[in-house]
């Protein structure tokens, strides 16, 4: 298993999009997109995983809160190194 989280910033932290992607055997099987608000399966096995994750309200709440706790928090920390650097 491998997981990858991506934060996409539009106009600073005004519009933030979080994409959590899950891979198994180098194939993306499921992803969480904060614009969609739930997990989506990309393979037959990924659909089962997504159904299981979407049925747990605590997991969905954590994923929805990750936009603030993970993306916006890390934007403030990394801005001097990524945005303001020339």
C-alpha positions, 0 to 999 in steps of 0.5 A: 500500500502507498498513500499520497496526499496532494494540496492544491491552492488557488489564490493562497488559502482562499480555495484549497483542494485536498486529494488523498490517493491510495495505491496498491501494487502501483495502481491507484485504487481509490481517492478522496477529493475534498471537492467531491466530499467522499471516497471514490473507487477506481477499480473493483477492489477500490470500490469496495474500499471506498464503500467501506470508508464512506460508511464510516462517518468518523473517517469522512469527518477526518478527511473533510477536516484535513483540508484545514489541519493538513493543507492550510496549516502546511501552507503557512509553514511552507510559504516562505520556501515555495511562494516567496522564493525567487 
